[in-house]
Amino acid sequence: MKLGKTFFALALLVLALSPAWAQEEKPRLFGKETEPRSYGSFELWYQYYVFDETKVFEEFFDKKNIQPYGLSVGFYPLRNLDLMVKAGYGENAGHTLGIKSGEPSEEEVKLIVIPVQAELAYRFDFFKEQFLVPTGGVGYDWWFFQENNEFSDNVTGEKTGWHATAGLAILLDRIDSSGSFSLMQEYSVENVFLNFEARWCYLQKGDGFDFSGVGYSVGLLFEF
């Protein structure tokens, strides 16, 4: 009987201490296991995009590039796997070419480009507070364009294709020791990255210009 009472007392002690053991965090090597999982992303970006047909664009716009800016929104269906949508806006102004002379005429022309892209990217983010995070992805492109002519009808159209990306994100939380990038309490932001990326786009030519090319971008990426 006495042995039974002793066993019962020990059982009560174990039950009383078990919540404390359950709440105690066990140190782990991989940061994504100890940190709250991110479920979404938001990025503001600027891009320097160089067309493959550099000669044609230089003839019309005196430059071989366009510099769109925009934003992207994504969510993580699985850890480190980012499914996102990107949208941007860019424009170039120039002059049309004379039919006989081949020289720029007095008629002004403006090219407006709105690239929209759906992308599946993987972030190689495995360690706690990982400072450098490589990324890679592929996706689908839909580009709307409009050519505004001063003395003739405007021309609109679209291009479709696909793209591949490679990038490197720098965790700003590690750089800023004062905590100004630690936005968890105010806005539920888990991490803030300075994101560098190269993007190779392969678009169907169709009628008019070929918009295929490569873009180099920098952005501020927030993970929630």
Sequence and secondary structure as in RCSB ss.txt:
>XXXX:A:sequence
MKLGKTFFALALLVLALSPAWAQEEKPRLFGKETEPRSYGSFELWYQYYVFDETKVFEEFFDKKNIQPYGLSVGF
YPLRNLDLMVKAGYGENAGHTLGIKSGEPSEEEVKLIVIPVQAELAYRFDFFKEQFLVPTGGVGYDWWFFQENNE
FSDNVTGEKTGWHATAGLAILLDRIDSSGSFSLMQEYSVENVFLNFEARWCYLQKGDGFDFSGVGYSVGLLFEF
>XXXX:A:secstr
 HHHHHHHHHHHHHHHHHHHHHHS    S HHHHS    EEEEEEEEEEEES HHHHHHHHSSSEE  EEEEEEE
EEETTEEEEEEEEEEEEEEEEE TTT SEEEEEEEEEEEEEEEEEEEE   STT SEEEEEEEEEEEEEEEEEES
SS  EEEEEEEEEEEEEEEEEHHHH TT TT  HHHH   EEEEEEEEEEEEE   SS    EEEEEEEEEEE 
